[in-house]
Each structure stands twice: as structure tokens, then as C-alpha cells.
């Protein structure tokens, strides 16, 4: 019975008001991480006008993305080794230092370097939020917080561009970075004051520096390939081929090192768990689809349906509200029943259906119709976005919570990189082909992405050609996205219904399903046997 009590205490953690206060602090930190790129993206034209360096513009985003993706697994492992609270606070501080330095940048080179520092801290924010939540709240109870996470995502995507525009217009572009300071200060104060995790004995194991270096090089190469391919360099250029070779060699070397490291940066044994591997695949596909949709839907509505650029965040409202509501409902059902297998399946079906519906849009599609299609896609994403993290965390032992959270976050990030690259290349290629076929090359020379105001100034023939080309590009992008997303549905069908930690006593059949039941259930089983 002693072991049973110990297992229950370990998995349940503090409850009630203190947990809600901690979760509020975590959500503020999550908002901090998600808002940044959206706010800065709106301010970029003003930044370039002030600092110059137009030729280096893409690196402002790329440096941040690279640092975030490359550092994500390292933050997760450091939290597992040395305790989450200190590592999480360190990530917040680094992010805020990077924000201050970015706001003080005097040229584009400085801004790119400081954005890399900011991205380094950002890599620990999302992982820290998910891992700490995994430590504090048992998986079965965690469902009730899914709606909050989806709500934070919706607020960031809708409010980010609007806030960025307002800050840039009234306070100047430097405040698009300084705005992180008050939010970060609140998060720091709350986390420091109210987050109390069990004291973790400091690990004496040597950090897997070689594995971390190889993984960093591999991730960097992958992100650069997806960022530069088809834009900065042709897909068959020497630079892209060399990056692909470097990425493959680094990742193969990483796998070799991880099998021999005493404390691997990403333990490969977690992938032996079927549910964890499936959630990694589904998370990759969700990232692929989500960020592709966020990129192309506002462009379609601005270019084809005549919406204004200032409302770009509001244009996604049907998808984001649907995602938030469905995520909340799925979380409540998971908490009350302990069942979750149906949600990845439903989410994948709706995600595929939504993408194929969006692929049918043309120049005559109304905003209401496109809104309904977006709501279908949003419902699918609502079933998937948080369930993937929940099941992944439930599939590993508590000591691996950080690496599980970071791996799931990393796969979603890499999915978004591939989604934007592949769907973007297909979209751009189709738009260029259609414009050339319809004699609209002059419009393409003016801009590859004309807004409603610029479109109104074009001759009727050129405007109609561009609208048709954008609709055709959107069609091919979402058609391919829907086809790729079928992989998520196939993966969801193989998910096993493993009892969530913190649930009622496991049955004999569920304990013996061979899917790596977590340590708290194992302890409970042992105690029951005694």
C-alpha cells in the first residue's frame, strides 16, 4: 500500500487553486512564445525601412525559428536532468534578454543575432509549459485545461497581427519586442512564487554534448532546406543538396551516438512505445496542415475575396473558434471518461475532410462557405492539437516527461516547416504558371502577393487573372495537404487505449496490453499484487 500511495502522490501532484494559478502563469508564458512572431511579422516592413538590409529580411524569422527548433530537445532533457522550475525560469530570462536586445538593435545584422538569442529562450518556453503541466496534472485531469491552451492559440493568432500593427503605428517597431517585458515579468513572478515541484536530485550524469551537437546540426539543415528550397535556392541547387546530405549524415550520426550515450539527449527507447511514435507522426501532420492553412487562407481571402489585410487575424476566426470549442469539449470528455482513442480518429477524418473542402474553393466561393470549410478543419485540429501531447506524455515514464514533451513539440515544429515549404512551393509554382498562361505576368512583376487595394488598381483582365491564379494555387496546396494528412488518419487507427495516469484502478487486461504503461500504474499494480 505504501508504494500505491507513493505512485498516486507522484502522479497526482498539487490540486485545486494553487494548480489553477500555476496554469495561469504557464498560459501567460505560452502566450508570450506564440505572440512574438505574429507581432514582429506585422512590424517587419517598418523595421526594414528603419534599419535597411532588405536582402537579409528572411533571416530575421529564420534565425529565430532555427534557434527555437534546435534548442527544443536540449531544454526538455535539461529539465529532466536538473529540475524543471530552474530550467524554465532560465528560458524565460533568455527570451526576455533577447527581446530587449532585439528592440535595441541598430542594424539588421544585430537584429538577426539578437533574434537567435530570443529563439534560444523560446525553445524552452513551450517545452517547459507542457512538461510542467505534465508533472503537476495527471493525464486524465489534464483534459480540462485543453480549452485554455487552444484559447491561448486563438488569442495569439487573432490578436498578434492586430496588436503588432497598433504597436508599430503608435509606439514604434522597437516596442514590438519590448512588449514582451511586462508579460514576461508577470510570468516570472508567478512561476517563482507559486510553482512548487518536488525537489529533484541533481543528476551527476554527463550531458550528451555530442548527441546535442549532431541533433542541432541535423535540425538546422532540415529547417534551412525547407526555408531556402525553391525561394533562395533552387531545389536541385548545390547548396540544397549539400544541406540535405549534411542533415542526413548528422541525424544518422545522432542515432548512433544515442544508442551509446549514458544519458542521451533524446532517449530512443521512448520511440519503442507505439502510442508515442504514433503521436509523433500525428503531431508532425497537424503542424504540416495548421501552419499551411494559417499562411494561405488569409492570402486567399485578401486576394480573391477582397478582404483587407488589417483583418487578417479575424479571417481565421471560424477555424480558431471551432478548434478552441472542440478542444475544450474533447478535454472534458477525456477527463470524465478516461477515453481518448476516438479523438485522434475523429480529428484526422475532419482534418482531411476540411482540407479537401478548402481545395474546392475558387473565385466564386463566398466568405460564408469558406468559413464553414475552415470550421471543419478547425474542428479536426481541435481534436488533435492537445490530445497528441496528452497521449505522448502518458506513454512515457515520469522521468522522461521533458524529452517526451520536447520531441512532440519538435515534430510539430518540423511539420510546420515542411508544410510551409511544400505547400508554398506548390502554391507559388501554380500561381506563376497560371499568370503566364493568362498573360498576367505584369501583375506578377509588381508583387507575388497583391492585397485588395493593389488589386483594385489593376486592369480588369490582370486582376481576374491574378484572382484565378491565387485560387488555383490554393486549390493545389490544400489538395496535396489533404492527401498527405491521410497519413495521420492511418496512424490514428493504430492508437491503443492505454489507461491515463490518475484514472481509476486499471483492469488486468489494460495493464497487460504491452504498450509501456507508465510508472505510476506499474507501482499500483505491484502494490495490488502485494
N, C-alpha and C positions, 0 to 999 in steps of 0.2 A: 504493500500500500504506500510505503514511503516513496518508491520510485514513481508510482502513479501520480501522487501529489506533485512531485518534482516536475514530471513531464507536463502536467496541467499548468503549473505555475509558469514554466518556461514558455509555453505556447500562448497562454492567455495574456500575460502582461497586465499593465495597469489598465483600468477601465474607467468609465464614467466621464466626469467633467474634465479631469486632467488630460485624458486622451483627446477629447474634442479640442482643447486648447492647443495641444501639440499638433494635431492635424491641421488646425487653422494656420499655425506657423509654417507647416510644411506646404500648404496650399499657396501661401504668400510667396514662398521660395520658388515653387513650381511656376507661379505666375511671372516671377522675376525672370526665370530662364526662358519662358515662351514668348514674353512680350518683346524681348530685346531685338531680335532680328526683324520683327514686324515693324517696330518703331523706327529702327535705323534704316530699313529699306525705304520708308517714306521720305526720310531726310536725305537720302543719297544724292539726288540732284543738287541740293543746296550745298552739301559737303564738297562735291566736285567743283562747284562754282567758286567756292572759297579757297580750297586747298590745291586745286588743279589735279593733274595726274589722272586724266580720264582713262589713259591706257592701262592703268592699274586698278580700275574700279572693281573688277570682278574679285580681286584678291582681298578686298575688304570683307566680303562674305566668305570666300574660300578659306582664308586664314582662320576665321572663327570656326567654321564647320570642321576643318581638318583637326584643329586642336581639341574640339569637343569630342569628335569621334575617336581620335587616337587615345585620349586620356580616360574615356569612359570605363574600359575594363580595369585600368590601373586603380582608379578611385574605388571601384567595387571591391577589389582584392585588398586594398589597404584598410578599408572599413572592416572586412572580415578578420584581418590580422591584428589591428591595433585599436579597434573600437570605433563605432560609427559617429558618435557625437563630435569628437575632436576632429575627425577627418571631414565631416560635413561642415563644421564651422570654418575649417581651413579653406574649403572650396568656396564658401560664401565670401570670405575675406579676399581671396584671389580674384574672384569675379568682380568685386567692388573696386579693388585696386586697378584692374584692367579697365573698368568703366571710367574711373577718374582720369587715368592716363589717356584714354581714347578721347575724352572730352577736352583734354589739354593739348592734343596733337597739333603740330604746326605744319606738317606736310603729310602727303599720302603715305610715304614710307613709314613714318612714325605711327600713323593710324593703323596700318596693316599689322605692324609689330604689336601694338597695344591690343588690337582685336584678338590676336593669337593668345595673349595673356588672359584676356577676358574669356575666350573659348575654353582655355585650360581649366578655369574655375567652373565654367558652365557644365563641363563634362561630369563634375561631381555633384551638381545640384539635383538633376533628375534621378540619378542613381541613388543619391543619399535619401531623397524623399521616398522612393519606392522601397529601399532596404529598411529604413527606419520604420516605415509603416508596416512592413513585413515582420519586424521584430515586436512591435507594440500590439498589433491587432491580429488575432488568429485568422486564417484564411476565410473561415465561414462567416466571421463578423465583418470582414473587410469589404464585402459586397455593398454594405450600406454607405460606404464612402466613394463608391464608383461615380455616382452622380456628381459629387463635388469635383472630382478630377475632370470629368467631362465638361462640367460648367466652367472650370478654370480655362480649359482649352478653348471653349466657345468665346469666353470673355476676351481672351488674348487675341484670337483670330478676328473678332469683330472690332474690338476696341483698339488693337495695336495700330493699324493704319490711321484711324481717326485721331488717336492721341498723338501719334507721330506727326501728323500734319499740323495739328493745333500747336504742339510744342515748337515745331520748326518755324511756323509763321509768327508766333508771338514771343517766344523766348530765345530763339536761335538754335541751330543744329546741335551745339555742344550740350544743350540740356536734354537731348535725346539719349545721352549717356548719363548725365548727372541725375536724371530722374530715377535711376536705379538705386541711388544712395538712400533716400528715405524708406523705400520698400525693403532694401537690404538691411538697414538699421533695425527696422521693426522685426524682421525675421531673425536677425542675430540676437536681439534682446529676448525675444520669446523663446527661441530654441535654448539659449543659455539658461533661462530662468525655469522653464517648465519641463524640458526634456530630461528625464531621468531613466537611463538604461542600466541594466545590470552591469556591475564592474567586470570588465573583461581583462583577463590576464594577458599582459603584453607578450606577443609571440616572440620567440627567440630565433625563429626560422629566418634564413637569409632570403631577402626579396629576390624574386626571379627576374633579375635585371635583363638577362639575355632574352628571355621569353617576351618581356615587356618591349624591348627594343625591336625584336623581329615583328611582333604584332603591330607596333606603331608604324613601322615601315610598310608593312603589308596593307594596313588600313589607309595610310596616306596615299599609297599608289592607287588603290581602288577608287578613293574619292577623287583623286586628280584625273584618273581616266574618265570617270563619269562626269566630271566638271568640264574638262577640256575637250573631250571627244566630240567631234562634229561642230565645235564652236571655235576654240583657239587653234586646234589642230584637226586635220582630217583623221578619220578613224583608222586608216591604214598608214598613217604617218609613222616615221621612225620613233618620234617621241612617245606616241601612244603605245606602240609595240614594245618599246623598252620599259615603259611603266608597267605594262601587263606582265612582262617577263619578271621584272623586279618584284611585283606583288605576289605572283605565284611562287617564286623562289623563297620569298620571305615567309609566306604562310606555310609552305612545306617545311621549312626550317623550324618555324614556330611549333608545328605539330610534333616534330622530332624532339625538340627541347622539352616540351611539356610532358612527354612520357618519362622523362628522366629527372625533372626538377623535384626537389624536396617539397616545395610549396609553390606549385605552378600558378602563374598569374590568372590562368583560366583552366581549372581542372577539367580534363577531358572526360572524366568519369560522369560528370553531370549529363553529358550527351548520351550516355547509355540508357538513361531514363527515357522511355518512349514519349511520354507526355511532354517532357521538357523539349525534346527535339522537335516535336510537332508544333509546340507553341512558338519555337524559334522560326519555323517555316511560316506559320500563320502571321506572326508579327512582322516578318520581312514583307509579306504580301500586303498587309494592312498599311505599312509605311509606303510601299510602292504606289498603292492606289490613292492614299489620303493626300499626299503632297502633290501628286499629279493632278488630282481634282482641284486642289486649292490653287494651283498655278493656272489651269486652263479655263475653269468655269468663269472667273471674273473677266478674263480676256474675251471669252465668247460673248458674255453679256454686254461688255462695253463695245466691242467691235461690231457685233451682229444685231444685238437687241437695243443698242443706243443708250445704255446706262452710263452714268457719269463715273469717272474714276474715283471721285471722292467717296462714293458709296460702295467701294469695292469690298469692304468688310461686311456690309449689310447684305450684299448679294448672296453671301454664303449662309444667310440666316436659316433657310429651310433645312439645309443639311446639318448645320450645327445644333439647332434646336432638337431635331429628330435624334441626333446622336446623343445629346445630353439626356433627353427623356427616356430613351430606350436603355441607355447605360444605367440610369437610376433604377428603372423597373427590374432589369436583369440582376442588378446588385441586390435589391430587396428580396427577389425570389431565391437567389443563391443563399442569402443569409437565413431565410426561413426554412428552406428545404434541404440545403446542403448539396443540391444537384446543379450541375453546370454543363454537362456534355452537350445538351441540346443547343446551347447558346453559340458555340463556335460553328455548328452546322447551320443554324438559322442565319447567323451573321454572314457566313460565306455565301449562302444562297442569295440573300438580299444584296450583298456587295456585288456579286456577279450580275444579278438582275438589274441593279441600279446603273452599272457601267454600260450594259448593253442598251438600256433605255436612253442613257445620255448619248450613246453613239448614234441614235436615230435623229438627233436634233439637226435642223437645217435652218435656212434663213427665214422660214415661216413659223418656226416654233415660238409660242408665246412664253412670256415670263412665268405665267402660272404653270404651264406644262413643264417647263424646265425646273421650276420649283418643286413640283411633285416628284420628278425624277431624282432631284437632289435629296429629297426627303427619304426616298427608298435607299439610296446609297448611304445616307447618314444613319439610318436605322441599322443597316448592316455593320457599319463602323462602330456603332454604339454597343452592339453585341460582342465585338471583337477587341476593342482597344484596351479595356481593363481586364477582361477575362484572360487574355493571353498572359499578362503579368501575374494574375492571381494563381492560375494553374501552374505556371512555371515556378513560382516561389513555393507552392505546395508540393512540388515534385522533388525538392532537394532538402537536405538536412539544414538545420538552422545555421550551422557553421558556414554554409555556402550561400547564405542569403544574398550577400553582396555581389558575388560573382554571377549568381543567377539573375539578379536584377540588372547588372551591367551588361550581361550577354544578351538578355532580351531587349534592352534599350539599344544596344549596338546593332542588332539585327534589324530593328525597326529603322534606325538611322541609315544603315546601308541600303535598306529597301527604298527609302525615300530618295537617296542619291541615284540609285538605278532607275527608279520610276521617273524622276525629273529628266534624267539623261535620255532614256529610251523614248519615253512619250514625247519629250521635247524635240528630239531628232526627227521622229516621225511627223510631228506637227509641222515643224519648220520646213521639212522637205516637201510635204504635201502643199503647204501654202505657196511655196516658191514655184512648184510645178503648175499649180492652178493659175497663179498670176501670170506666169509666162504663157500658158495656153490661151488665156483670155485677154492678153495684151495689156495687163495692168502692171507691167514692170516699172513704170514711172512711180507708182504709189509705193512699190516695194523699196525703191531707192530712197524715198523720203523717210520711211520708217517701216520696220518689220512689225511693229505693234502700234497701229494708229488708234488714238482714242476717239470718242464720239465727236468732239469739237473739230479735230483734224479731218475726220471723215466727212463732216458736213461741208468742208471747203473743197472737196474733190469733185471733179466732174462725175455725173451720174454713172457713166459706164465704168469708170475706175472704182467708184465706191461700191457698186454692185459686184464687181469682180473681186474686190478685197473681202467683202462680206461672205461671198460664196466660198472663197479660198479658206477663210478662217473656219467657217462651218465644216468644210471638208476636212481640214486639218484636225479639228476637234473630233470629228467622226472617227478618223483612223486612230487617233490617240486613245480614245475610250474603247474602241473595238479591240485593240490589242491589249489594253489594260484589263478588259473583261475576260479575254481569253487566258491571259496569264493568271488572273485571280482564281481560275478554276482549280489551280494547284492548292489553294487554301481550302477549298471545299473537299478535295480528296484527302488532305491531311486531317481535316476536322472529323471525317468519318472514322478515323482510327484512334481518336482520343478515348482513353479509358476513364471511367467514373471512379477515381480514387477518392476515398473519404477526405474531406478537408480537415486540417488540424483545428481542434476546438469544437468538433462536432460531437454527437452522441457516441456512445461506445461503438467501436467498429464491430461488424459481424465477422464471423470466421471466414466467410467467402471473400469479403472485401479485403481482409488482411492478407489473404494468400493469393492475391491476383498477380503477384510477381512484378509489380510496376514501381518498385522502390518506394514504398510507403515511408513517410517521414519519421524522424527520430522520436517525436512525442508519441506517435501511435505505437511504435515499436516498444517504447518503455511501458505504455499502458498494457500492451499485450503480455509483456513479460510479467508485469505485476498481477494481471488477471490469472496467469498460469500458476503463480505462487499461491 
